[in-house]
Amino acid sequence: MAAAYGKPIKDDGKGEQMFIARDHRVIDLASTGSNKNPSVRIAVGPVFQETK
């Protein structure tokens, strides 16, 4: 992921990382499950710009 999207904008050190894609979408990866049944949660959504 880092090769494609650069350094994560968030890394909690416990298996969750967040990246910003070139098309202005956020990609959230989180390790879930267990050692016996590992899995990953992937969420993708738009980045909203704050209005002032």
Secondary structure, 3 states (H helix, E strand, C coil): CHHHHCCCCEECCCCEEEEECCCCEEEEEEEEECCCCEEEEEEEEECCCCCC
